[in-house]
Amino acid sequence: MNELGTSEVGALVGLAAAVALLIFFVVKTKIHAILALIIAASIAGMAAGMAPDAVIETITAGFGSTLGTIGLVIGLGVMMGRILEVSGAAEKLAYTLIRWIGKKKEEWALSVAGFIISIPIFVDSAYVILQPLVRSLAHTTGRSILTLGIALAGGLIVTHHAVPPTPGPLGAAGIFGVGIGEMIIWGVVLTIPAMLLVTIYAKVMGPRIEAMIERDTGETLSPAEAFEEFQQRADEREQELPSLFISILPILLPIVLIFINTFSTNLTDAGVLDLPEGVVSVAGFIGNPVIALLFGVLAAVYGLTRNQSRQGTIADMEKGVQAAGIILLVTGAGGALGEVLRESGSAEAIGEAVASLPLPTILIPFIIATVVRIIQGSGTVAIITSASISAPILAQVPDVNMVLAAQAASLGALFFGYFNDSFFWVVNRMLGVKNAKHQMLVWSVPTTIAWAATMVMLLIASFIF
C-alpha cells in the first residue's frame, strides 16, 4: 500500500467525495446507478493513491468475483419467482392461509402470506398479484381495505429486504461473504417483530385513515358484502389453482436443502455431530445455494407448468431473467466499489476510525443504507451501496458479526418509503389513496415502524452474538 492509501484523512476524503458524487449522479442526473457506482469506485481508488490501471483491474475483479458468488443464485431465484407468479401458486398460499387463520383475522393471514411470498417473488409483482384478493376481502367481509392492504404490503416488504433469494439481501450476503443459510435464518428472526408491528398498525390505523380520507375527500374505499360470498368465490377460484403442496414446494425445497448444508457443516465443525465425510460432502453439494435453487426451479417447472407449453414456460423464465439483469449489474458494480476500498487501503484506515467511534458498529451499514434510501428511493440500490461501502470497512473492525452486518445493510433500507420509491406508488395507487398526507400514513409510517423494529432487533442480536 502506498502512503496516501494508508492515510486516514486521504481515505476519508476520497471516500466522501466518491459517495457524494454517487448520490449526486443517482439523484440529480440521468446517470444510472450502475455507472454511478463504477465512477465512485474509480474516484475512491485514485483518491486513495491507486494507479489508474490498478483501479480498472480492481473494479473488474470485484465485479466478477461478486457475480461469481451470487449471479447464478439471483438468476435461478427470479426464474422460480416468475413461475410462482404466473401459475397462481402465490394466490393459492394466500387463500389457504386466510381459510386456516379464519374470519376477522384476514389481515394476519395476508401479512403472513406476504412474508412468505416475497421471498422468491419481486415485491411489486407480488402485491399486484394479491391486490384483487385484498379488494375482494374488503368488499365481502366489511374489513377496512387499508387494514388488509397495509398488512399485505408490510409482510411483503420486510422479507423483500431481508431474506434471500430476494436480490437485495442476496447481494449483501455476497458482498459481505456470508452464508445464504445464515442470512435466511437471521432475516426471518429479525423481521418477524417488524411484521407483527406493521400488522397491528394496519389493524388500528387502517379504519382511521379510511375515515380521514372519507372526511377529507368524500370517497369511500371499502363497501361491504357478505363473507360467505367471498368464501364461495374463493372456493371457485381455488379449484383453478395448483395444490398447496406443489405451490409451496419450490419455496421450501431450496430452503430445506440450504439449511441441511448449513447445519451439517456447522455441527460437524463444532464437534456436535460426527457425520461421515461423504454425508457432509453430499449435503454441501445439494445445499449449495446454486444447486438448491436449481432444484427449486425444477420443482416449479414440473409441478406448476403442467398445463403450459414448453415455449410458454421458457418464455416466462426468460422474462424473469430479463427483470434481474439490472439487479445483477448493480450488484456487480457494488462489489467493484467494495473491492476498490479493500485494495486501496481506504477500508483499513476508515475501519480504524470507525472502531474508535462511540457508536455500535452494527449501525454503520444500517445508517448508510438509511441515508441512501431516503435520498434516492430504491431499496435494492441502498442495500448494495451500503454493503459495498461498509463491508470492507467492517472487515477491519474486530468482533463484528458479518451476517448481522449484512442484515443491517439490508434492513436500514426499509426507512420511510415515500415519493421516490416505486412500491410507495404501487401500494397507494392500487388501494385508491391519492392525497400525499394519506399516502404517507398508508406506507411511509409503516415502513418506518418496520425500520425501527429491525434496528432494535439488530442491536439486541449484536449484543448477544
C-alpha positions in Angstrom: 0.0 0.0 0.0 1.2 3.5 -0.7 1.4 6.3 1.8 -1.8 8.0 0.7 -3.7 4.7 0.8 -2.9 4.3 4.5 -3.6 7.9 5.4 -6.8 8.1 7.3 -7.5 11.7 6.1 -6.9 10.8 2.5 -9.1 7.7 2.7 -11.9 9.6 4.3 -11.7 12.5 1.8 -11.6 10.1 -1.1 -14.5 8.0 0.0 -16.6 11.1 1.0 -16.1 12.5 -2.5 -16.9 9.2 -4.1 -20.1 8.8 -2.1 -21.2 12.4 -2.6 -20.8 12.0 -6.4 -22.5 8.7 -6.3 -25.6 10.2 -4.6 -25.5 13.3 -6.9 -25.4 11.1 -10.0 -28.2 8.9 -8.9 -30.5 11.7 -7.7 -29.8 14.7 -10.0 -28.5 13.3 -13.3 -29.5 10.8 -16.0 -26.6 8.5 -15.0 -27.8 5.1 -13.9 -26.8 3.7 -10.5 -24.6 1.1 -12.3 -22.5 3.8 -13.9 -22.5 5.9 -10.8 -21.1 3.0 -8.7 -18.3 2.5 -11.2 -17.4 6.2 -11.3 -17.5 6.3 -7.5 -15.2 3.3 -7.4 -12.7 4.9 -9.8 -12.7 8.2 -7.8 -12.3 6.4 -4.5 -9.4 4.3 -5.8 -7.5 7.2 -7.4 -8.1 9.5 -4.4 -6.5 6.8 -2.2 -3.4 6.8 -4.5 -4.0 3.7 -6.7 -2.6 3.8 -10.2 -5.3 4.1 -12.9 -4.6 0.7 -14.4 -4.8 -0.9 -10.9 -8.1 0.8 -10.3 -9.5 -0.7 -13.5 -8.1 -4.1 -12.7 -9.6 -4.0 -9.2 -13.0 -2.9 -10.5 -13.3 -5.7 -13.0 -12.0 -8.2 -10.4 -14.5 -7.0 -7.8 -17.4 -7.1 -10.3 -16.5 -10.6 -11.4 -16.0 -12.1 -8.0 -19.2 -10.7 -6.7 -21.3 -12.0 -9.5 -19.4 -15.3 -9.4 -20.7 -15.7 -5.9 -24.3 -14.9 -6.3 -25.1 -14.2 -10.0 -26.5 -17.7 -10.7 -28.5 -17.7 -7.5 -30.2 -14.4 -8.5 -30.9 -15.8 -11.9 -32.4 -19.0 -10.7 -34.3 -17.2 -8.0 -36.1 -14.9 -10.4 -36.9 -17.8 -12.8 -38.6 -19.6 -9.9 -40.4 -16.5 -8.8 -41.7 -15.8 -12.2 -43.3 -19.3 -12.4 -44.8 -18.9 -8.9 -46.2 -15.6 -10.1 -47.9 -16.7 -13.3 -49.0 -20.2 -12.1 -51.3 -18.9 -9.3 -49.1 -20.5 -6.6 -48.9 -17.3 -4.6 -52.7 -16.9 -4.7 -53.1 -20.5 -3.5 -50.9 -19.8 -0.5 -52.8 -16.7 0.4 -56.3 -18.3 0.0 -55.1 -21.2 2.2 -53.8 -19.0 5.0 -57.0 -17.0 5.0 -59.0 -20.2 5.4 -56.7 -21.5 8.1 -56.4 -18.3 10.2 -60.1 -17.6 9.9 -62.7 -14.8 9.8 -61.9 -11.4 11.4 -58.2 -12.3 11.2 -57.7 -11.7 7.5 -55.0 -9.0 8.0 -52.9 -11.6 9.8 -53.4 -14.1 7.1 -52.4 -11.6 4.4 -49.4 -10.4 6.4 -48.1 -14.0 6.8 -48.8 -14.7 3.1 -46.8 -11.7 2.1 -44.0 -12.6 4.5 -43.6 -16.0 2.7 -44.5 -15.0 -0.9 -42.0 -12.1 -1.1 -39.1 -14.5 -0.6 -39.0 -15.7 -4.2 -41.2 -13.1 -5.9 -40.4 -9.4 -6.6 -42.4 -7.3 -4.1 -44.1 -5.1 -6.7 -45.3 -8.2 -8.7 -46.4 -10.0 -5.5 -48.6 -7.0 -4.5 -50.1 -6.7 -7.9 -51.0 -10.4 -7.9 -52.6 -10.3 -4.5 -54.3 -6.9 -4.6 -57.5 -8.4 -6.2 -57.7 -10.7 -3.1 -57.4 -7.6 -0.8 -60.2 -5.8 -2.6 -62.4 -8.9 -2.7 -61.9 -9.5 1.0 -62.6 -5.8 1.9 -65.8 -5.9 -0.2 -67.1 -9.2 1.2 -66.1 -9.1 4.9 -66.5 -5.4 5.7 -62.9 -5.1 6.8 -61.0 -1.9 6.0 -59.3 -2.2 2.6 -56.4 -0.2 4.1 -56.0 -2.6 7.0 -55.8 -5.5 4.6 -53.6 -3.7 2.0 -51.1 -2.3 4.6 -50.8 -5.7 6.3 -50.1 -7.5 3.0 -47.6 -4.8 1.9 -45.9 -5.0 5.3 -45.4 -8.7 5.2 -44.1 -8.4 1.6 -41.6 -5.6 2.3 -39.8 -7.0 5.3 -38.7 -10.3 3.7 -38.1 -8.5 0.5 -35.4 -6.5 2.4 -34.0 -9.4 4.5 -34.4 -12.9 3.1 -32.6 -14.4 0.1 -33.1 -15.2 -2.7 -34.6 -11.7 -2.9 -31.8 -9.9 -4.8 -31.1 -7.1 -2.3 -30.2 -9.3 0.7 -28.7 -11.8 -1.6 -26.4 -9.1 -2.9 -25.5 -8.0 0.6 -24.6 -11.6 1.5 -22.3 -11.9 -1.5 -20.6 -8.6 -0.8 -20.1 -9.4 2.9 -19.1 -13.0 2.1 -21.6 -14.7 4.4 -23.6 -17.9 4.0 -27.0 -17.8 2.4 -28.5 -20.2 5.0 -27.4 -17.9 7.9 -28.7 -14.9 6.0 -32.1 -16.6 5.7 -32.3 -17.6 9.3 -31.4 -14.1 10.6 -33.6 -12.4 8.0 -36.6 -14.3 9.3 -35.7 -13.8 13.0 -35.0 -10.1 12.7 -38.2 -9.2 10.7 -40.9 -11.1 12.5 -41.3 -8.4 15.1 -41.5 -5.8 12.3 -44.2 -7.8 10.5 -46.2 -8.0 13.7 -45.9 -4.3 14.5 -46.9 -3.2 10.9 -49.9 -5.6 11.0 -51.0 -4.1 14.4 -50.6 -0.6 12.8 -52.7 -1.7 9.9 -55.4 -3.1 12.1 -55.5 0.0 14.3 -54.9 2.8 11.8 -56.5 1.3 8.6 -60.1 2.2 9.6 -59.0 5.6 11.0 -57.1 6.5 7.8 -60.1 5.5 5.7 -62.4 7.7 7.9 -59.9 10.5 7.4 -60.0 10.0 3.6 -63.8 10.0 3.6 -63.9 13.1 5.7 -61.3 14.9 3.6 -62.4 13.8 0.1 -65.8 12.3 0.4 -64.6 9.0 -1.1 -65.4 5.6 0.4 -62.8 2.9 -0.1 -64.4 -0.2 1.5 -68.0 -1.2 0.7 -69.1 -4.4 2.4 -71.0 -7.5 1.3 -71.0 -10.9 3.0 -68.1 -13.2 4.0 -70.0 -16.2 2.6 -69.9 -14.6 -0.9 -66.2 -14.2 -0.7 -65.8 -17.8 0.5 -67.8 -19.1 -2.4 -65.8 -17.2 -4.9 -62.5 -18.2 -3.1 -63.6 -21.9 -3.4 -64.3 -21.5 -7.1 -61.0 -19.7 -7.7 -59.0 -22.3 -5.7 -60.3 -25.1 -8.0 -58.4 -23.4 -10.8 -55.1 -23.1 -8.8 -52.4 -25.7 -8.1 -52.4 -27.7 -4.9 -50.9 -26.2 -1.8 -48.1 -28.7 -1.6 -46.9 -28.1 -5.1 -47.4 -24.3 -4.7 -45.1 -24.1 -1.7 -42.6 -26.9 -2.6 -40.4 -24.7 -4.9 -40.0 -22.3 -1.9 -39.4 -24.8 0.8 -37.2 -27.3 -1.0 -34.2 -25.0 -1.6 -34.5 -23.5 1.9 -34.5 -27.0 3.5 -31.5 -28.1 1.3 -29.6 -24.9 2.3 -30.3 -25.5 6.0 -29.2 -29.1 5.8 -25.9 -27.9 4.4 -25.6 -25.1 7.0 -26.4 -27.3 10.0 -24.5 -30.4 8.9 -21.3 -28.4 8.2 -21.5 -26.2 11.4 -22.4 -29.0 13.7 -19.7 -31.3 12.3 -17.1 -28.5 12.6 -18.2 -27.8 16.1 -17.9 -31.5 17.1 -21.6 -31.8 18.0 -22.1 -34.4 15.3 -19.7 -37.0 13.9 -21.1 -37.3 10.4 -19.2 -39.3 7.7 -17.3 -37.1 5.3 -19.3 -38.4 2.4 -22.6 -37.3 4.0 -21.2 -33.8 4.7 -19.9 -33.6 1.1 -23.3 -34.6 -0.3 -25.1 -32.1 2.0 -22.6 -29.4 0.9 -23.4 -30.1 -2.8 -27.2 -30.3 -2.6 -27.3 -27.4 -0.1 -25.1 -25.1 -2.2 -27.4 -22.2 -3.0 -26.9 -22.7 -6.7 -27.9 -26.4 -6.6 -30.7 -25.8 -4.1 -32.3 -23.1 -6.2 -31.9 -25.3 -9.3 -34.0 -28.0 -7.5 -36.5 -25.3 -6.6 -36.7 -24.2 -10.3 -37.2 -27.8 -11.4 -39.9 -28.3 -8.8 -41.7 -25.2 -10.1 -41.3 -26.1 -13.8 -42.5 -29.7 -13.4 -45.1 -29.0 -10.7 -46.6 -25.7 -11.7 -46.5 -25.6 -15.5 -48.0 -28.9 -16.5 -50.8 -27.2 -18.4 -48.4 -24.8 -20.2 -46.5 -25.3 -23.4 -42.7 -25.7 -23.4 -42.4 -22.4 -25.2 -44.6 -20.6 -22.7 -42.7 -21.9 -19.7 -39.3 -21.0 -21.2 -40.7 -17.5 -22.1 -41.8 -17.0 -18.5 -38.4 -17.9 -17.1 -36.6 -15.7 -19.6 -38.9 -12.8 -18.7 -37.9 -13.3 -15.1 -34.2 -13.2 -16.0 -34.6 -10.0 -18.0 -36.0 -8.4 -14.9 -32.9 -9.5 -13.0 -30.5 -8.0 -15.5 -30.3 -4.6 -13.9 -30.1 -6.0 -10.4 -27.1 -8.2 -11.4 -25.3 -5.3 -12.9 -25.9 -3.1 -9.9 -24.8 -5.8 -7.5 -21.6 -6.4 -9.5 -20.9 -2.7 -9.6 -21.4 -2.5 -5.9 -18.9 -5.4 -5.5 -16.4 -3.4 -7.6 -16.7 -0.4 -5.3 -16.1 -2.6 -2.3 -13.1 -4.3 -3.9 -11.5 -0.9 -4.6 -12.0 0.2 -0.9 -10.3 -3.0 0.2 -7.3 -2.9 -2.2 -6.7 0.9 -1.9 -6.3 0.7 1.9 -9.2 3.0 2.5 -11.2 0.3 4.3 -8.4 -0.3 6.7 -7.9 3.4 7.5 -11.6 4.0 7.9 -12.1 0.8 9.9 -9.6 2.0 12.5 -11.5 5.3 12.7 -14.9 3.5 13.0 -13.7 1.2 15.7 -13.0 4.3 17.9 -16.4 5.8 17.5 -18.9 5.8 20.4 -21.5 4.1 18.2 -22.4 0.4 17.9 -20.5 -0.9 14.9 -23.5 -2.8 13.6 -25.3 0.5 13.0 -22.7 1.7 10.4 -24.2 -0.2 7.4 -27.7 0.4 8.8 -27.2 4.2 8.8 -25.5 4.3 5.4 -28.4 2.3 3.9 -30.9 4.6 5.6 -29.3 7.7 4.2 -29.0 6.3 0.7 -32.6 5.1 0.8 -34.1 8.4 1.8 -32.1 10.2 -0.8 -32.7 8.1 -3.9 -35.6 5.8 -3.0 -34.6 2.3 -4.3 -34.2 -0.2 -1.5 -32.0 -2.5 -3.6 -29.6 0.3 -4.6 -29.5 1.4 -0.9 -28.7 -2.2 0.2 -26.0 -2.7 -2.4 -24.4 0.7 -1.8 -24.3 0.3 1.9 -22.9 -3.2 1.7 -20.3 -2.1 -0.8 -19.1 0.8 1.4 -19.3 -0.9 4.8 -18.2 -4.5 4.2 -14.5 -3.7 3.6 -14.5 -1.3 6.5 -16.1 -3.6 9.0 -13.8 -6.4 7.9 -11.0 -4.3 9.6 -13.0 -4.0 12.9 -12.6 -6.8 15.4 -15.5 -8.9 16.7 -18.1 -7.9 14.1 -20.8 -10.5 13.3 -20.7 -10.1 9.5 -24.1 -11.8 9.0 -25.7 -9.2 11.2 -23.8 -6.5 9.4 -25.2 -7.8 6.1 -28.6 -7.7 7.6 -28.0 -4.2 8.9 -27.2 -3.0 5.3 -30.4 -4.7 4.1 -32.8 -3.5 6.9 -31.6 0.1 7.0 -33.1 0.4 3.6 -36.6 0.0 5.0 -36.7 3.6 6.2 -39.6 5.9 5.2 -40.8 4.7 1.8 -42.1 7.7 0.1 -42.4 9.5 -3.3 -39.1 8.3 -4.9 -39.9 4.7 -4.0 -41.8 2.7 -6.8 -43.5 0.4 -4.2 -44.9 3.5 -2.4 -46.9 4.2 -5.6 -47.9 0.6 -6.2 -49.4 0.3 -2.8 -51.2 3.6 -2.7 -52.5 3.7 -6.3 -53.8 0.1 -6.0 -55.6 1.0 -2.8 -57.0 4.1 -4.3 -55.2 6.6 -2.0 -54.4 9.8 -3.8 -53.7 12.5 -1.2 -50.0 12.9 -0.2 -50.8 13.1 3.6 -52.9 9.9 3.4 -50.3 8.2 1.2 -47.6 8.7 3.8 -49.8 7.4 6.6 -50.6 4.3 4.5 -47.0 3.5 3.6 -44.3 5.9 4.9 -45.2 5.4 8.5 -45.4 1.6 8.4 -42.0 1.3 6.7 -40.5 3.5 9.4 -42.1 1.3 12.1 -40.5 -1.7 10.4 -37.2 0.1 10.2 -37.2 1.0 13.9 -38.2 -2.5 15.0 -35.4 -4.1 13.0 -32.9 -1.6 14.3 -33.8 -2.7 17.9 -33.6 -6.3 16.9 -30.2 -5.8 15.3 -28.9 -4.1 18.5 -30.2 -6.9 20.7 -28.8 -9.6 18.4 -25.4 -7.8 18.1 -25.2 -7.5 21.9 -25.9 -11.2 22.4 -24.0 -12.7 19.5 
